[in-house]
Amino acid sequence: MKRMTVALAIGALLVGGAATASATPAAPKVPDAIKVPAGNVALASFPAEGVQIYGCTAGAWTLIQPAAVLSRHGKPVALHSKGPVWTSIVDGSTVGAAAAANSPRDGAIPELLLKANLNTGDGIFAHVTYIQRLNTRGGVAPAGTCTDGAQTAVRYSADYAFWVAG
């Protein structure tokens, strides 16, 4: 069931959501808490459309995983999934990361600074050191109690900025 939820979410995004996203988002003001350390340079930034998938455990919603499509000029270029990981659908490279800092946003999931802990392949994500999740909109877990075993997908969008050592 969980794989089907993720597959349906990504399929819906490829058909209707991410294909219309802008290729170059406006540069947001980045909170100090999630600024990338000196010595790194911007590699790329992609707008993303997706869902945060939540599951009900002991009557409360908890994050299971994200499922999002990153795009450039309206064309899907990468998938974002549990790990968290980002995988290029252009060259197969992957970057995994762990949250290093966050900055809350009203009515949205927090903005994040993530430090890379896995790089595979020779493509765009091969040497990524940091990732920022910026301009978040939506994605917040439902309020209130829930029935154990239930799942829900909450739409969100964000801009993901990828950095490399420089």
Rosetta blueprint (number, residue, H / E / L):
1 M L
2 K H
3 R H
4 M H
5 T H
6 V H
7 A H
8 L H
9 A H
10 I H
11 G H
12 A H
13 L H
14 L H
15 V H
16 G H
17 G H
18 A H
19 A H
20 T H
21 A L
22 S L
23 A L
24 T L
25 P L
26 A L
27 A L
28 P L
29 K L
30 V L
31 P L
32 D H
33 A H
34 I H
35 K L
36 V L
37 P L
38 A L
39 G L
40 N E
41 V E
42 A E
43 L E
44 A E
45 S E
46 F E
47 P E
48 A E
49 E E
50 G E
51 V E
52 Q E
53 I E
54 Y E
55 G E
56 C E
57 T E
58 A L
59 G L
60 A E
61 W E
62 T E
63 L E
64 I E
65 Q E
66 P E
67 A E
68 A E
69 V E
70 L E
71 S E
72 R E
73 H L
74 G L
75 K E
76 P E
77 V E
78 A E
79 L E
80 H E
81 S E
82 K L
83 G L
84 P L
85 V E
86 W E
87 T E
88 S E
89 I L
90 V L
91 D L
92 G L
93 S L
94 T E
95 V E
96 G E
97 A E
98 A E
99 A E
100 A E
101 A E
102 N E
103 S E
104 P E
105 R E
106 D L
107 G L
108 A E
109 I E
110 P E
111 E E
112 L E
113 L E
114 L E
115 K E
116 A E
117 N E
118 L E
119 N E
120 T E
121 G L
122 D L
123 G L
124 I L
125 F L
126 A L
127 H L
128 V E
129 T E
130 Y E
131 I E
132 Q E
133 R E
134 L E
135 N E
136 T E
137 R E
138 G E
139 G L
140 V L
141 A L
142 P L
143 A L
144 G L
145 T L
146 C L
147 T L
148 D L
149 G L
150 A L
151 Q E
152 T E
153 A E
154 V E
155 R E
156 Y E
157 S E
158 A E
159 D E
160 Y E
161 A E
162 F E
163 W E
164 V E
165 A E
166 G L
